[in-house]
């Protein structure tokens, strides 16, 4: 169910064979199926009431929704560029001795500068990283 729900969010996702039968099911239909499997009466319930009841019972509906959210977030994280890779680079050491790296310690705060404003000088300190 989680994979079928994810495929509705991401149409490019190729469904596995077990998820194909649920490919066009709505959340309410999935909730109805889970509730009936657990023996809960669903006759006369609105789709919203079924989803609410499925979330408040011991069914797996909350886990299924969480799985879908997790898949969506993983895909978004993998698609987003890594900010840390833009700031640094990978290096290697020749042996197991300590390697010292120079890094920026403190710097003055940037201030808003008007059209005829004065550019103020500041100093930066350096720090050392032992690795």
C-alpha positions in Angstrom: 0.0 0.0 0.0 2.8 2.4 0.8 4.4 1.8 -2.6 1.1 2.2 -4.4 0.5 5.5 -2.6 4.0 6.7 -3.4 3.4 5.9 -7.1 0.4 8.2 -7.0 2.7 11.0 -5.8 5.6 10.1 -8.1 4.2 8.8 -11.4 7.8 7.9 -12.6 8.1 5.2 -9.9 7.8 1.7 -11.4 5.4 -0.3 -9.3 6.3 -3.8 -8.1 3.8 -6.6 -8.9 2.2 -6.8 -5.4 1.6 -3.0 -5.5 -0.1 -3.0 -8.9 -3.5 -4.1 -7.6 -3.6 -1.0 -5.4 -2.2 1.5 -7.9 -5.5 3.4 -8.3 -6.8 3.0 -4.7 -7.5 6.2 -2.8 -6.4 6.7 0.8 -10.0 6.1 1.9 -10.2 2.8 0.1 -6.9 1.7 1.6 -8.2 2.7 5.1 -11.4 0.7 4.4 -9.4 -2.4 3.5 -7.2 -2.2 6.5 -10.2 -1.7 8.9 -12.2 -4.6 7.4 -9.1 -6.8 7.7 -9.0 -6.0 11.4 -12.7 -6.6 11.9 -13.9 -3.0 12.3 -17.3 -2.1 10.9 -17.1 0.5 8.1 -20.7 0.5 6.8 -22.0 4.0 6.6 -18.7 5.7 7.3 -17.6 8.6 5.2 -14.2 8.5 3.5 -12.9 11.1 6.0 -14.3 9.0 9.0 -12.6 5.9 7.6 -9.2 7.6 7.4 -9.6 9.1 10.8 -10.6 5.7 12.3 -7.8 3.9 10.5 -5.3 6.4 12.0 -6.7 6.0 15.5 -6.8 2.2 15.6 -4.1 -0.4 15.6 -4.1 -0.8 11.9 -1.0 -0.2 9.8 -2.5 2.9 8.1 -0.2 5.3 10.0 2.9 3.2 9.1 1.8 3.2 5.4 1.5 6.9 5.3 4.9 7.3 7.1 6.4 5.0 4.5 5.1 7.2 1.7 6.4 10.3 3.4 9.8 8.6 3.9 10.1 7.6 0.3 9.2 11.1 -0.8 11.7 12.7 1.5 14.5 10.3 0.5 13.9 11.1 -3.2 14.0 14.8 -2.4 17.2 14.6 -0.4 18.9 12.6 -3.1 17.8 15.1 -5.8 19.0 18.2 -3.8 22.6 19.2 -4.1 24.8 18.8 -1.0 25.7 22.2 0.5 28.7 20.8 2.3 30.2 19.6 -1.0 30.1 23.1 -2.3 32.0 24.4 0.8 34.7 21.8 1.0 36.6 19.1 -0.8 37.7 15.6 -0.1 41.4 15.0 0.5 43.5 12.0 1.5 46.5 11.7 3.7 49.7 9.8 2.8 50.0 8.1 6.2 48.4 8.0 9.6 50.0 11.1 11.0 47.9 14.1 12.1 47.0 16.5 9.3 46.4 20.2 10.1 43.9 22.2 8.1 43.5 26.0 8.2 40.0 27.2 8.5 38.2 30.5 9.0 37.8 31.3 12.7 35.9 34.6 13.3 35.0 37.3 10.9 33.2 40.6 11.3 29.5 40.7 10.7 28.4 42.1 7.4 26.5 45.4 7.8 24.0 46.9 5.5 25.7 49.5 3.3 23.7 52.5 2.0 24.3 54.2 -1.4 26.9 56.6 0.1 27.9 54.5 3.1 31.4 53.9 4.3 33.0 50.4 3.9 34.4 49.5 7.3 37.5 47.3 7.5 37.5 44.2 9.6 39.9 41.4 10.4 39.4 37.7 10.2 41.1 35.2 12.5 42.2 31.7 11.5 41.8 28.5 13.4 43.4 25.1 13.1 41.6 21.8 12.7 43.5 18.7 13.7 42.5 15.5 11.9 
